[in-house]
Amino acid sequence: MDFTVSEKMQAILDLVNEFIDRELIPLEVEFTHRGFREMLPVIREKQEKVRQMELWAPNFPTDCGGMGLTLLEHGLLSEALGRSPLGHYVFWCQAPDAGNVEILHLHGSPEQKEKYLKPLVAGRIRSCFAMTEVDMPGSNPVLLETTAVADGDHYVINGHKWFATAADGADFAIVMAVTNPEAPEYLQASMIIVPTDTPGFNLVRNIPIMGHEGEDYFSHGEILFQSCRVPKANLLGPEGHGFVIAQERLGPGRIHHCMRWLGICQRSFEMMCRRANARKITRDGKPLASRQIIQAWVAECAADIQAARLMTLYAAWKIDTQGAKAARHEISMIKFVVANTMQKVVDRALQVHGGLGMTDDTILAFFFRHERAARIYDGADEVHKVSLARRLLQLYPPKGA
């Protein structure tokens, strides 16, 4: 395997890192205090600069307006963008839109691509993904209570979803609902496009996350579907193939998330080291970095980040070269390894900053409260560990068996 970064890709990464440092990081304190919606005019100005740099929609296919980067290339870019909470949105490769673009590109009809895919890639509209349910275990996506019942040329959707990221302000949702209750459990659900202005689509609230409701793109919505009626033409792919399509989205999406988390790790690590060197703790001016426990934290975090990074790049390379099925073990591993690495590094950085780390005067508190969920969404760590262990144990039957 070869993780060599091409000259072209390195030039892109250099441009992106410079842009993040110059244009986005200076906005972060204002962003955490004022909120996303109030910052949108400034954010759109930054997006226009990205378009002029021809770096818009880097991971989306070229035939629908993106740059068409490989998964490994976009992983490297996602790491750079992850250094700021605004990075992915400004470059227009944010979740859940990124995953929804993949679904529409692979499974959308020509009419669906014209109506939803093209304006989504162009940044004229946003979307959300409604799968997780209030009363059902999110770690088992085949357990769904939301139904889409056929009625002539329409589906009538009823159900209760939550943690639909970015539902506030989204123009449409891709909804997982049971259409074939008598089929085998992995063929019961379908994905259906639901415009958010459809009668019966009710955004109940933005769910408070550790005391912060969020708004617009930076929010997680609770949605109630009450006899929400949409045309059957809004079905994505074959009926009953919602879970199959979701699995296709999972592998690349995991790389996007993990590399973004590694960008958060790198930013937090840099802040920790600078703070440790700058903070004087004795009368004779010795810095916090002179203490061995801080030095141990620095060494451990550096090693953990490097290990998690190489694991993720290997998984991306394997998906690119052999497909997601061949990388199944690696996809499971990076989910819990990188999420835990990020939590450790952010926590250490916050601790080194002391009381300052608890405020919104740095970005660390934002990382801490919004990224703790990394160990829960996309399946809890424990579920991934058990699933991976079972698959690995099957490879080693007792001798003579």
C-alpha positions as CSV (number, residue, x, y, z in Angstrom):
1,M,0.0,0.0,0.0
2,D,1.1,3.5,-0.7
3,F,-0.1,6.6,1.2
4,T,2.1,8.9,-0.8
5,V,0.3,12.2,-1.3
6,S,0.4,13.5,-4.9
7,E,1.8,16.9,-5.7
8,K,-1.6,18.1,-6.7
9,M,-3.2,16.8,-3.5
10,Q,-0.5,18.3,-1.4
11,A,-1.0,21.6,-3.1
12,I,-4.8,21.4,-2.3
13,L,-4.1,20.5,1.4
14,D,-1.7,23.4,1.7
15,L,-4.3,25.8,0.3
16,V,-7.0,24.4,2.6
17,N,-4.9,24.6,5.7
18,E,-3.9,28.2,4.9
19,F,-7.5,29.0,4.3
20,I,-8.6,27.4,7.6
21,D,-5.9,29.4,9.5
22,R,-6.6,32.7,7.8
23,E,-10.3,32.7,7.2
24,L,-12.1,30.4,9.6
25,I,-10.3,30.0,12.9
26,P,-10.5,33.8,13.5
27,L,-14.3,33.4,13.3
28,E,-14.7,30.7,15.9
29,V,-15.1,32.8,19.1
30,E,-17.8,34.9,17.3
31,F,-19.4,31.7,16.0
32,T,-19.6,30.1,19.4
33,H,-21.1,33.3,21.0
34,R,-23.4,34.5,18.2
35,G,-24.7,31.2,16.7
36,F,-24.7,29.8,13.3
37,R,-27.7,31.6,11.7
38,E,-26.4,35.0,12.6
39,M,-23.0,34.0,11.1
40,L,-24.5,32.8,7.8
41,P,-23.8,35.9,5.8
42,V,-20.1,35.8,6.7
43,I,-20.0,32.0,6.1
44,R,-21.5,32.5,2.6
45,E,-18.7,35.0,1.9
46,K,-16.2,32.4,2.8
47,Q,-18.0,29.8,0.6
48,E,-17.7,32.2,-2.4
49,K,-14.0,32.3,-1.9
50,V,-13.9,28.5,-1.9
51,R,-15.8,28.4,-5.2
52,Q,-13.3,30.9,-6.6
53,M,-10.4,28.6,-5.5
54,E,-12.2,25.8,-7.3
55,L,-12.3,23.6,-4.2
56,W,-16.1,23.4,-3.8
57,A,-17.7,20.1,-3.0
58,P,-14.4,18.1,-3.0
59,N,-15.8,14.6,-2.4
60,F,-18.8,14.8,-4.8
61,P,-18.6,13.3,-8.3
62,T,-17.4,15.6,-11.1
63,D,-20.5,14.7,-13.2
64,C,-22.7,16.5,-10.7
65,G,-20.5,19.5,-9.9
66,G,-17.9,18.2,-7.4
67,M,-14.1,17.7,-7.5
68,G,-14.4,13.9,-7.6
69,L,-11.6,13.1,-5.0
70,T,-11.0,9.5,-4.1
71,L,-12.0,8.3,-0.6
72,L,-8.4,8.4,0.6
73,E,-7.9,11.9,-0.9
74,H,-11.1,13.2,0.7
75,G,-10.0,11.6,4.0
76,L,-6.9,13.7,3.9
77,L,-8.9,16.8,3.1
78,S,-11.5,16.0,5.8
79,E,-8.7,15.9,8.3
80,A,-7.6,19.4,7.4
81,L,-11.2,20.7,7.3
82,G,-11.9,19.1,10.7
83,R,-9.5,21.6,12.4
84,S,-12.4,24.1,12.5
85,P,-16.1,23.4,13.1
86,L,-16.8,25.5,10.1
87,G,-14.5,23.7,7.7
88,H,-16.7,21.1,6.1
89,Y,-19.7,23.4,5.8
90,V,-17.7,26.2,4.1
91,F,-16.2,23.7,1.6
92,W,-19.6,22.1,1.2
93,C,-18.8,18.5,2.1
94,Q,-20.6,18.3,5.4
95,A,-22.7,15.5,6.8
96,P,-25.5,14.5,6.3
97,D,-25.5,16.2,2.9
98,A,-22.4,14.3,1.8
99,G,-24.0,10.9,2.4
100,N,-27.3,12.0,0.9
101,V,-25.4,13.1,-2.3
102,E,-23.9,9.6,-2.5
103,I,-27.3,8.0,-2.2
104,L,-28.9,10.2,-4.8
105,H,-26.0,9.8,-7.2
106,L,-26.1,6.0,-7.0
107,H,-29.8,5.4,-6.6
108,G,-31.7,8.5,-7.6
109,S,-33.9,8.6,-10.7
110,P,-33.2,11.1,-13.4
111,E,-36.0,13.3,-12.1
112,Q,-34.8,13.0,-8.5
113,K,-31.2,14.0,-9.5
114,E,-32.5,17.0,-11.4
115,K,-34.8,18.2,-8.5
116,Y,-32.6,17.3,-5.5
117,L,-29.1,16.2,-6.4
118,K,-28.0,19.1,-8.6
119,P,-29.1,21.9,-6.3
120,L,-27.8,20.1,-3.3
121,V,-24.3,19.8,-4.7
122,A,-24.5,23.4,-5.9
123,G,-25.2,24.5,-2.3
124,R,-28.6,26.0,-3.1
125,I,-30.5,23.7,-0.7
126,R,-29.7,21.5,2.3
127,S,-30.9,18.1,3.4
128,C,-31.2,15.8,6.5
129,F,-31.4,12.1,7.1
130,A,-34.1,10.7,9.4
131,M,-33.5,7.2,10.6
132,T,-33.0,7.2,14.4
133,E,-36.2,6.8,16.4
134,V,-37.0,8.0,19.9
135,D,-38.3,4.6,21.3
136,M,-36.1,2.2,19.3
137,P,-32.4,1.3,19.7
138,G,-30.3,3.3,17.3
139,S,-27.6,0.7,17.3
140,N,-30.0,-1.7,15.5
141,P,-31.2,0.1,12.4
142,V,-33.5,-2.7,11.3
143,L,-35.8,-2.0,14.3
144,L,-38.0,0.8,13.1
145,E,-41.5,1.8,14.0
146,T,-42.0,4.5,11.3
147,T,-44.1,3.2,8.5
148,A,-44.8,4.2,4.9
149,V,-48.0,2.7,3.8
150,A,-48.8,2.5,0.1
151,D,-52.0,4.4,-0.9
152,G,-52.5,4.5,-4.7
153,D,-49.5,6.4,-6.1
154,H,-48.4,7.7,-2.7
155,Y,-46.9,6.6,0.6
156,V,-48.4,7.8,3.8
157,I,-45.7,8.1,6.4
158,N,-46.3,8.0,10.2
159,G,-43.6,7.9,12.8
160,H,-41.3,9.7,15.3
161,K,-37.7,10.4,14.5
162,W,-35.0,12.3,16.3
163,F,-31.3,13.3,16.0
164,A,-31.9,14.2,12.4
165,T,-28.9,16.4,12.1
166,A,-29.4,19.7,10.3
167,A,-33.2,19.2,9.9
168,D,-33.7,22.9,10.9
169,G,-33.5,24.7,7.6
170,A,-33.3,21.5,5.4
171,D,-35.3,21.5,2.2
172,F,-35.8,17.7,2.2
173,A,-35.2,14.6,4.3
174,I,-34.3,11.1,3.3
175,V,-36.5,9.0,5.6
176,M,-36.1,5.4,6.5
177,A,-39.5,3.8,7.0
178,V,-41.0,0.3,6.9
179,T,-42.7,-0.4,3.6
180,N,-42.6,-4.2,3.6
181,P,-43.3,-5.4,7.1
182,E,-43.8,-9.1,6.1
183,A,-40.4,-9.3,4.3
184,P,-37.1,-10.5,6.0
185,E,-36.0,-7.9,8.5
186,Y,-33.2,-6.6,6.3
187,L,-35.6,-6.0,3.4
188,Q,-38.5,-4.3,5.3
189,A,-37.4,-0.6,5.2
190,S,-37.1,1.8,2.3
191,M,-35.6,5.2,1.8
192,I,-38.0,7.9,0.7
193,I,-37.4,11.6,-0.1
194,V,-39.7,13.9,1.9
195,P,-39.7,17.6,1.2
196,T,-39.8,19.4,4.6
197,D,-42.7,21.6,3.5
198,T,-44.9,18.5,3.1
199,P,-48.0,18.6,5.3
200,G,-47.5,16.2,8.2
201,F,-43.7,16.8,8.4
202,N,-43.4,18.4,11.8
203,L,-40.0,19.6,13.1
204,V,-40.9,19.4,16.8
205,R,-37.7,21.0,18.2
206,N,-34.0,21.2,18.0
207,I,-32.7,18.8,20.7
208,P,-30.6,20.5,23.4
209,I,-27.1,18.9,23.4
210,M,-25.5,19.5,26.8
211,G,-27.5,22.6,27.2
212,H,-27.2,24.0,23.7
213,E,-30.1,23.6,21.3
214,G,-28.2,24.8,18.2
215,E,-29.8,26.2,15.1
216,D,-29.9,25.8,11.4
217,Y,-27.2,23.4,10.2
218,F,-25.7,23.0,13.6
219,S,-28.6,21.3,15.2
220,H,-30.3,17.9,15.8
221,G,-34.0,17.7,15.1
222,E,-36.9,15.8,16.5
223,I,-39.4,15.1,13.7
224,L,-43.0,13.8,13.9
225,F,-44.5,12.4,10.8
226,Q,-48.3,12.5,10.9
227,S,-50.0,11.1,7.8
228,C,-47.3,12.7,5.7
229,R,-48.2,12.0,2.1
230,V,-45.5,11.8,-0.6
231,P,-45.5,10.4,-4.2
232,K,-44.2,6.9,-4.7
233,A,-41.8,8.6,-7.3
234,N,-39.9,9.8,-4.2
235,L,-38.7,6.2,-3.4
236,L,-35.0,5.8,-3.6
237,G,-33.9,2.6,-5.2
238,P,-36.0,-0.6,-5.0
239,E,-38.7,-0.8,-2.3
240,G,-37.4,-2.6,0.7
241,H,-33.7,-1.8,0.0
242,G,-33.3,1.0,2.5
243,F,-31.0,-1.0,4.8
244,V,-28.9,-2.2,1.8
245,I,-28.5,1.4,0.6
246,A,-27.6,2.6,4.1
247,Q,-24.8,0.0,4.4
248,E,-23.4,1.3,1.1
249,R,-23.3,4.8,2.6
250,L,-21.7,3.6,5.9
251,G,-18.1,2.8,4.9
252,P,-17.3,6.1,3.1
253,G,-19.2,8.0,5.8
254,R,-17.1,6.4,8.5
255,I,-13.9,7.6,6.8
256,H,-15.3,11.1,6.5
257,H,-16.2,11.2,10.2
258,C,-13.0,9.6,11.5
259,M,-10.7,11.9,9.5
260,R,-12.7,14.9,10.6
261,W,-12.2,13.7,14.2
262,L,-8.5,13.4,13.6
263,G,-8.5,17.0,12.4
264,I,-10.1,17.9,15.8
265,C,-7.4,15.8,17.5
266,Q,-4.6,17.7,15.7
267,R,-6.1,21.1,16.4
268,S,-6.6,20.2,20.1
269,F,-3.1,18.8,20.3
270,E,-1.6,21.9,18.9
271,M,-3.5,24.1,21.3
272,M,-2.5,21.9,24.2
273,C,1.2,22.1,23.4
274,R,1.1,25.9,22.9
275,R,-0.8,26.4,26.1
276,A,1.6,24.1,28.0
277,N,4.6,26.1,26.7
278,A,3.0,29.5,27.4
279,R,1.4,29.0,30.8
280,K,3.8,30.0,33.6
281,I,3.3,28.1,36.9
282,T,6.2,29.1,39.1
283,R,7.7,32.3,40.3
284,D,10.9,31.7,38.3
285,G,8.8,31.4,35.1
286,K,8.7,27.6,34.5
287,P,5.9,26.7,32.1
288,L,3.3,24.0,32.5
289,A,5.2,22.0,29.9
290,S,8.1,21.5,32.4
291,R,5.9,19.0,34.4
292,Q,6.5,15.3,33.5
293,I,2.8,14.5,33.6
294,I,2.1,17.1,30.9
295,Q,5.0,15.7,28.9
296,A,3.5,12.2,29.2
297,W,0.2,13.5,28.0
298,V,1.8,15.1,25.0
299,A,3.7,11.9,24.1
300,E,0.7,9.7,24.5
301,C,-1.6,11.9,22.5
302,A,0.9,12.2,19.7
303,A,1.2,8.4,19.5
304,D,-2.5,7.8,19.8
305,I,-3.3,10.3,17.0
306,Q,-0.6,8.8,14.7
307,A,-2.0,5.2,15.3
308,A,-5.6,6.2,14.7
309,R,-4.6,8.2,11.6
310,L,-2.8,5.3,10.0
311,M,-5.7,2.9,10.8
312,T,-8.1,5.3,9.1
313,L,-5.9,5.9,6.1
314,Y,-5.5,2.1,5.7
315,A,-9.3,1.6,5.9
316,A,-9.8,4.3,3.2
317,W,-7.1,2.8,1.0
318,K,-8.7,-0.7,1.4
319,I,-12.2,0.6,0.5
320,D,-10.8,2.4,-2.6
321,T,-8.9,-0.6,-3.8
322,Q,-10.9,-3.6,-2.6
323,G,-14.4,-2.3,-1.7
324,A,-16.2,-1.7,1.5
325,K,-17.0,-5.3,2.1
326,A,-13.3,-6.3,2.2
327,A,-12.7,-3.5,4.7
328,R,-15.5,-4.5,7.0
329,H,-13.2,-5.2,10.0
330,E,-11.2,-2.0,9.5
331,I,-14.4,0.1,9.2
332,S,-15.6,-1.2,12.6
333,M,-12.2,-0.7,14.2
334,I,-11.7,2.9,13.3
335,K,-15.1,3.9,14.6
336,F,-14.4,3.2,18.2
337,V,-10.6,3.7,18.1
338,V,-10.7,7.2,16.6
339,A,-13.8,8.3,18.6
340,N,-12.0,7.4,21.8
341,T,-8.7,9.0,20.7
342,M,-10.5,12.2,20.0
343,Q,-12.3,12.2,23.3
344,K,-9.0,11.6,25.1
345,V,-7.1,14.3,23.2
346,V,-9.8,17.0,23.6
347,D,-10.1,16.2,27.3
348,R,-6.3,16.5,27.8
349,A,-6.2,19.7,25.9
350,L,-9.1,21.1,27.9
351,Q,-7.4,20.1,31.2
352,V,-4.2,21.8,30.2
353,H,-6.2,25.0,29.5
354,G,-7.7,24.9,33.0
355,G,-10.6,27.2,33.6
356,L,-10.1,28.8,30.2
357,G,-10.9,25.4,28.6
358,M,-14.3,25.4,30.1
359,T,-15.3,28.7,28.4
360,D,-16.2,29.4,24.8
361,D,-13.2,31.7,24.6
362,T,-11.4,28.7,22.9
363,I,-13.0,26.1,20.6
364,L,-12.2,23.2,23.0
365,A,-15.5,23.4,25.0
366,F,-17.4,23.3,21.7
367,F,-15.5,20.2,20.6
368,F,-16.0,18.6,24.0
369,R,-19.8,19.0,24.1
370,H,-20.6,18.4,20.5
371,E,-18.2,15.5,19.8
372,R,-18.8,13.3,22.8
373,A,-21.6,11.8,20.8
374,A,-19.0,10.3,18.4
375,R,-18.9,7.2,20.7
376,I,-22.7,6.8,20.4
377,Y,-23.9,7.7,16.9
378,D,-23.3,5.4,13.9
379,G,-23.7,2.6,16.5
380,A,-22.4,2.7,20.1
381,D,-18.7,1.7,20.6
382,E,-19.8,-1.4,22.5
383,V,-21.9,-2.6,19.6
384,H,-19.0,-2.3,17.2
385,K,-16.6,-4.0,19.5
386,V,-18.9,-7.0,20.0
387,S,-19.8,-7.2,16.3
388,L,-16.1,-7.1,15.3
389,A,-15.1,-9.6,18.0
390,R,-17.7,-12.1,16.8
391,R,-16.5,-11.9,13.2
392,L,-12.9,-12.2,14.2
393,L,-13.5,-15.2,16.5
394,Q,-15.2,-17.0,13.6
395,L,-11.8,-17.0,11.8
396,Y,-10.2,-19.1,14.5
397,P,-12.2,-22.2,15.2
398,P,-10.8,-24.7,17.7
399,K,-8.1,-27.0,16.3
400,G,-9.7,-30.2,15.0
401,A,-13.1,-28.7,14.7
